[in-house]
């Protein structure tokens, strides 16, 4: 999805949930991804994107976990879709589990 700044509708990047490709180790259904223009980094946009994507994943898709938050031990891998030697080939895998539901009596 396109990411627009609320203040003026400026296109600042793209984001969303997707299905990880076969190059990603593990059997994960969803991942969060975003790309923002460098001038919009460190302004809270990625955090807001993550919150909205997780809200959708938990409530609408009933997902158990999403790739994108906590680094998985031994989760590093080379993205085989990127040429060897390219700085974008090494990847680090992160995930977040669905929060536990509180039981109210």
N, C-alpha and C positions, 0 to 999 in steps of 0.2 A: 504494500500500500504506500501511497505517497504520504510523506510527513510534511505538514504545513505548519508554519508558525501562526498561532491564534491571532496575534496582534495585527498582522497585515496580510496573512495568507501566503507569505513567501514559501516557496518549495525549498525545504532544507535537507531532504533526504528521502529514504525509503525504509520501511520496516514491516515486520509481520511474523506470523507463524508459518512454518513449512515442515515438510517431512524430510528428515535427513537422508542423504544419499547413501549408497552402499559402501562408500569409503569411510563412513563414520562407524567406529567399533561399537558394539552393543546393539540392542534391539529397541531403539527409542522411536516413539511415534511422532514427537514434535520437537522443534527447536525454535528459539527466538533469534531473529537476525535483524540487524539494522545497519544502515550506512548513513552517516551524516556528513555534510560538508564541514571541513575542519574549522571553519569560523563559528560553528555552532557546538563544538565540543565543550565539555566541562560547564554546561549551563543547565543540566538536569533533564535534557531531552531524552537521553537513553534510559534514565531511571523511570521517567514517565511512560515511555514506550513499553518498558518491561512490565511495569505495573498493569497497564491496560491489556497487554498480551496475556499475562498470567491470569488476570481476572476472567478473560474470555476462555482461556484453556480450562480453568477450574470449573467455571459455572456453566458454560455452554457446551464444551467438548467433554467434560468429565474426565480430563486427563489425570493420570497418576503422577506423572513427572514430565518435566520439560527440560531440554538441554538449554543451558545458558547461564547458570548462576554460581554453582559451587564446583571447584575443580575436582575432577575424578582422578583418584590415584591410578596411575598407569593408563590414563586416558589420552595421552598425547599421541598424535598420528600424523602421517603425511597425507595431504589431500592429493590423491592420485590424478585429480583433474587439473592440477597445476603442474607445469613442467618442473623437472628436477633442477635444483639450484635457484629457483625463484624464491624470493623472501616470503611469499604468501603460501608456500607449500606446507611448512610445519603448522600444525593446528594443536590447540589445547582444548580439551573437552571439559565442559562444565555442565552441571544439572541442578535442578531444584525439585524436591518432592512436594506433592500436594500437602498443605498444612493439615495437621490432625484436627478433626472436628471435635469441638468441646461438647460434652454431653451435659445437658441441663435437665435437672429433675424437677 
